Each structure stands twice: as C-alpha cells, then as structure tokens.
Amino acid sequence: MSAELLHAARQALACLDLTSLNDGDTAADIEALCRRAQTAHGPVAAVCVWPRFVAQARSLLPKTIKVAAVADFPDGALDVPRALADVEAIAQAGGDEVDVVLPYKALIAGQVTEVAEFLAEVRHASRPLTLKVIIESGELKTPELIAQATRLSLAAGADFIKTSTGKSAVSATLDAARVMLQEIKASGLANAGFKASGGIRTVADAAAYLALAAEKLGAEAVQPGRFRFGASGLLNDIEAQLSGTAAAASSSSY
C-alpha cells in the first residue's frame, strides 16, 4: 500500500460520520454501530442515526464521538414544523449535530424565498448544535442549482454543506463536490465545512475528495471540524487498508 493511500485512510477515519439510516434499524443495530465507531485504529468523528436513536447512541459513546441525526429526511419536504420537530427531538435527546435536508424540490420549482426561510428557521432552532445542510446534489443536477443551494445554506449559517441523503439515484460526485467547495471558498467563511455522502465505499474514492478539499480550502481544512464523509461501507476498506488486509469494501449501509 502506498504512503498516500495509508494517509488517506487515516484522514478518512478521523473525518467519518459512521452512518445507519435504514428504515428497519433497531436498537441492536445502533449498538453494533456504536461499537464499530470505536475502531482499533482510532475513533470516527461521529455516528449518524435517526432521531429516535440519539439518546441510545449518546449513552454508548464517549463525548469525543459526536452524535448526529437527520431532519426532514430523506424527502426534503418544504415542511418547517416537521423539520423543527426533528431538530427538537435531536436536541432533547442529547444530540450534537443535525443533518437536515434542504427542500430541494421546492428550490427546483423556484421557491427560493421559501427555501431560505426554511433554512433560517432550522438554523435558529438548532443552535448551538452543528448544522449540516444536505442539498441532494444529484437531484439538483445542474452546477447552477448546486451552487445556489450551497449559497443559500451558507447564508443561513450552516456549518457544513452535504452532498446527499444516499437515498437518491445519484449520490456524491466529484463534479458536485467541486462546485460546492468552490462556493464555500468564495464565501470567505473560514469555518464552513463540506460533507461528501453516499456511494463512497473505498479509500481510493475517499482520497479523491480529500485531495479536492485540500485544493479548494487548503490542507488545514481536511479535519473533522470542516470535512466529513457520510458512510458506513467506507469503514470496511479503511480498516482493511490500515490493518494491511486490503479486503474489498462491502456495500454501504445506506
């Protein structure tokens, strides 16, 4: 294994949001997820679960591993009360981070003001938790819409802009990531971060995103405070690379 790939594996582990968002998730699944989050090679950055599992995850993890949960997920309805109820549930259960889906269908339909108001209300309700806005870049399709969604999210005060729910036909792509990272750079916001999510299953895949983030935001930005991966399957290949077994990564839990 090359030194570059080994370095990428270590970076990816430190920046990983180990995720389980299956419809049939159980308490046993979350217990297993939390055990996996504390690997022999070091901890992940966070676990990401449904709001109903936040309290359990928080009770099983050290404070050094954040607990994230999703809001307005996965459809991204233009439904402020629903999103705020999710945010309140996450906060009350002891969550650290909220991954909310931007109402991307409304944005496609031209409801820019409504989307901006939705994001502003979610941001207000979620403070002081970390807020990641999922723009569902694969559904937005065009660079112009991806850039607009990123700008709206940053203007509302999002801490991270995230590519995808992992539930759509197209998840993270390097093309979308490039547009999003460029908008983050152009914003001049020194603390704004990026999360690549959905379909990233190997360290080689992850390395391309790490390199792109370093190119756009600087090498110092490639750390959990500004960069994340949303995945579960990726951990399989990270562990294989770091342990020297280099087994093929299995499919993601998404």
C-alpha positions as CSV (number, residue, x, y, z in Angstrom):
1,M,0.0,0.0,0.0
2,S,1.3,3.5,-0.9
3,A,2.1,6.0,1.8
4,E,-0.5,8.3,0.2
5,L,-3.3,5.7,0.5
6,L,-2.4,5.0,4.1
7,H,-2.5,8.7,4.9
8,A,-5.9,9.0,3.1
9,A,-7.2,6.1,5.2
10,R,-6.2,7.7,8.4
11,Q,-7.7,11.1,7.3
12,A,-10.9,9.4,6.2
13,L,-11.3,7.6,9.5
14,A,-10.9,10.7,11.5
15,C,-13.5,12.5,9.3
16,L,-16.0,9.7,9.1
17,D,-19.7,10.0,10.1
18,L,-20.4,6.3,10.6
19,T,-24.0,6.1,9.4
20,S,-27.0,3.9,9.7
21,L,-30.3,5.2,8.2
22,N,-32.1,2.1,7.2
23,D,-35.9,2.0,7.5
24,G,-35.7,-1.1,9.7
25,D,-32.9,-0.1,12.0
26,T,-33.3,-1.5,15.6
27,A,-31.6,-0.7,18.9
28,A,-29.4,-3.7,18.3
29,D,-28.2,-2.2,15.0
30,I,-27.4,1.1,16.7
31,E,-25.5,-0.7,19.5
32,A,-23.4,-2.5,16.8
33,L,-22.8,0.8,15.0
34,C,-21.5,2.4,18.2
35,R,-19.2,-0.4,18.8
36,R,-17.8,-0.1,15.3
37,A,-17.3,3.6,15.7
38,Q,-14.5,2.9,18.2
39,T,-12.1,1.1,16.0
40,A,-8.7,-0.5,16.7
41,H,-7.2,2.3,14.6
42,G,-9.0,5.2,16.3
43,P,-12.5,6.7,16.6
44,V,-14.7,8.1,13.9
45,A,-15.8,11.7,14.0
46,A,-19.5,10.9,14.6
47,V,-22.3,8.5,14.2
48,C,-25.3,9.5,12.2
49,V,-28.7,7.9,13.0
50,W,-32.5,8.5,13.1
51,P,-33.6,10.9,15.8
52,R,-35.2,8.1,17.7
53,F,-31.8,6.5,18.3
54,V,-30.0,9.7,19.5
55,A,-30.3,9.0,23.2
56,Q,-29.1,5.4,22.9
57,A,-26.1,6.4,20.8
58,R,-25.2,9.2,23.1
59,S,-25.3,6.8,26.1
60,L,-23.0,4.3,24.3
61,L,-20.3,6.7,23.0
62,P,-17.6,8.8,24.6
63,K,-18.1,12.6,24.2
64,T,-15.3,12.7,21.8
65,I,-17.5,11.0,19.2
66,K,-20.4,13.2,18.1
67,V,-23.9,12.0,17.7
68,A,-25.6,13.3,14.5
69,A,-29.2,12.7,13.4
70,V,-31.3,13.6,10.4
71,A,-34.1,16.0,10.0
72,D,-36.7,16.4,7.2
73,F,-35.2,13.2,5.9
74,P,-35.0,11.9,3.2
75,D,-37.5,13.6,1.1
76,G,-36.7,17.2,2.0
77,A,-40.3,18.4,2.1
78,L,-40.9,22.1,2.5
79,D,-42.3,21.4,5.9
80,V,-41.0,23.7,8.6
81,P,-43.0,22.2,11.6
82,R,-41.8,18.7,10.7
83,A,-38.1,19.8,10.4
84,L,-38.3,21.8,13.7
85,A,-39.9,18.8,15.5
86,D,-37.0,16.6,14.3
87,V,-34.5,19.2,15.5
88,E,-36.1,19.5,18.9
89,A,-36.1,15.7,19.3
90,I,-32.4,15.5,18.4
91,A,-31.5,18.3,20.8
92,Q,-33.6,17.0,23.7
93,A,-32.1,13.5,23.3
94,G,-28.5,14.9,23.7
95,G,-27.5,15.0,20.0
96,D,-24.6,17.1,18.9
97,E,-25.3,17.6,15.2
98,V,-28.3,17.9,12.8
99,D,-28.2,16.8,9.2
100,V,-31.2,18.5,7.6
101,V,-32.4,18.0,4.0
102,L,-32.8,21.3,2.1
103,P,-36.2,21.4,0.3
104,Y,-34.6,20.7,-3.0
105,K,-37.8,20.1,-4.9
106,A,-39.0,23.5,-3.8
107,L,-35.7,25.0,-4.9
108,I,-36.0,23.4,-8.3
109,A,-39.5,24.8,-8.6
110,G,-38.1,28.3,-8.0
111,Q,-39.3,28.8,-4.4
112,V,-36.1,30.4,-3.3
113,T,-37.6,32.7,-0.7
114,E,-39.4,29.8,1.0
115,V,-36.3,27.6,1.0
116,A,-34.3,30.4,2.5
117,E,-36.9,30.9,5.2
118,F,-36.9,27.2,5.9
119,L,-33.2,27.2,6.4
120,A,-33.2,30.2,8.6
121,E,-35.8,28.7,10.9
122,V,-33.9,25.4,11.2
123,R,-30.7,27.2,11.9
124,H,-32.3,29.3,14.6
125,A,-33.9,26.2,16.2
126,S,-30.8,24.1,16.0
127,R,-28.3,26.4,17.7
128,P,-25.9,25.6,19.3
129,L,-25.8,22.2,17.6
130,T,-23.7,21.8,14.5
131,L,-25.9,22.1,11.4
132,K,-25.2,20.2,8.2
133,V,-27.5,21.0,5.2
134,I,-28.0,18.2,2.7
135,I,-28.6,19.8,-0.7
136,E,-29.2,16.5,-2.5
137,S,-26.9,17.5,-5.3
138,G,-27.7,14.5,-7.5
139,E,-31.3,15.7,-7.8
140,L,-30.4,19.4,-8.4
141,K,-28.3,18.2,-11.4
142,T,-27.1,21.5,-12.7
143,P,-24.0,23.3,-11.4
144,E,-26.1,26.5,-11.1
145,L,-28.7,24.9,-8.8
146,I,-25.9,23.1,-6.7
147,A,-24.2,26.5,-6.3
148,Q,-27.4,28.2,-5.4
149,A,-28.3,25.6,-2.8
150,T,-24.8,25.9,-1.3
151,R,-25.0,29.7,-1.1
152,L,-28.5,29.7,0.5
153,S,-27.3,27.2,3.1
154,L,-24.2,29.2,3.9
155,A,-26.2,32.4,4.1
156,A,-28.5,30.7,6.6
157,G,-25.5,29.8,8.8
158,A,-24.9,26.2,8.0
159,D,-21.8,24.7,9.4
160,F,-21.4,22.1,6.7
161,I,-22.8,21.6,3.2
162,K,-23.5,18.0,2.5
163,T,-23.9,16.4,-0.9
164,S,-26.6,13.7,-0.5
165,T,-29.0,11.7,1.6
166,G,-27.8,8.5,-0.1
167,K,-31.4,7.7,-0.9
168,S,-31.5,9.2,-4.4
169,A,-30.4,7.7,-7.7
170,V,-27.2,9.9,-7.8
171,S,-25.3,10.5,-4.6
172,A,-22.0,12.2,-4.1
173,T,-20.0,13.1,-7.2
174,L,-16.7,14.9,-7.6
175,D,-18.3,17.3,-10.0
176,A,-20.9,18.4,-7.5
177,A,-18.3,18.5,-4.7
178,R,-16.1,20.8,-6.8
179,V,-19.0,23.3,-7.2
180,M,-19.9,23.1,-3.5
181,L,-16.3,23.6,-2.3
182,Q,-15.8,26.5,-4.7
183,E,-18.8,28.2,-3.2
184,I,-17.6,27.6,0.3
185,K,-14.2,29.1,-0.6
186,A,-15.9,32.0,-2.3
187,S,-18.0,32.7,0.8
188,G,-14.9,33.6,2.8
189,L,-16.4,31.8,5.8
190,A,-13.3,30.3,7.5
191,N,-15.2,27.7,9.4
192,A,-17.7,26.4,6.8
193,G,-17.3,22.8,6.0
194,F,-18.1,20.1,3.4
195,K,-19.5,16.6,3.8
196,A,-19.4,14.0,1.0
197,S,-22.1,11.4,1.5
198,G,-23.5,8.5,-0.4
199,G,-21.7,6.0,-2.6
200,I,-18.2,6.4,-1.2
201,R,-17.0,2.9,-0.3
202,T,-13.2,2.8,-0.8
203,V,-10.2,4.7,0.5
204,A,-9.3,5.4,-3.1
205,D,-12.7,7.0,-3.7
206,A,-12.3,9.0,-0.4
207,A,-8.8,10.1,-1.4
208,A,-10.1,12.0,-4.4
209,Y,-12.5,14.0,-2.2
210,L,-9.8,14.7,0.4
211,A,-7.5,16.0,-2.4
212,L,-10.2,18.2,-3.8
213,A,-11.0,19.7,-0.4
214,A,-7.3,20.4,0.2
215,E,-7.0,22.0,-3.2
216,K,-10.1,24.3,-2.7
217,L,-10.0,25.0,1.0
218,G,-6.4,24.3,2.0
219,A,-4.8,21.2,3.6
220,E,-5.6,22.6,7.0
221,A,-9.3,22.2,6.3
222,V,-9.1,18.4,5.9
223,Q,-10.0,17.7,9.5
224,P,-13.3,16.8,11.3
225,G,-14.2,20.4,12.0
226,R,-14.5,21.2,8.3
227,F,-14.6,17.9,6.4
228,R,-16.7,14.8,6.8
229,F,-17.6,11.6,5.0
230,G,-21.1,10.2,5.4
231,A,-20.8,6.4,5.0
232,S,-20.7,3.0,6.7
233,G,-19.3,0.8,3.9
234,L,-16.2,3.1,3.7
235,L,-15.1,1.9,7.2
236,N,-14.6,-1.6,5.9
237,D,-12.0,-0.5,3.4
238,I,-10.4,1.9,5.9
239,E,-9.9,-0.9,8.4
240,A,-8.7,-3.2,5.6
241,Q,-6.1,-0.7,4.5
242,L,-4.9,0.2,8.0
243,S,-4.7,-3.4,9.1
244,G,-2.9,-4.4,5.8
245,T,-5.6,-6.9,4.7
246,A,-6.9,-4.6,2.0
247,A,-10.1,-6.6,1.5
248,A,-12.7,-5.2,-0.8
249,A,-15.2,-2.8,0.8
250,S,-18.7,-4.1,1.1
251,S,-21.7,-2.1,0.1
252,S,-22.8,0.9,2.2
253,S,-25.4,0.6,4.9
254,Y,-27.3,3.3,3.1
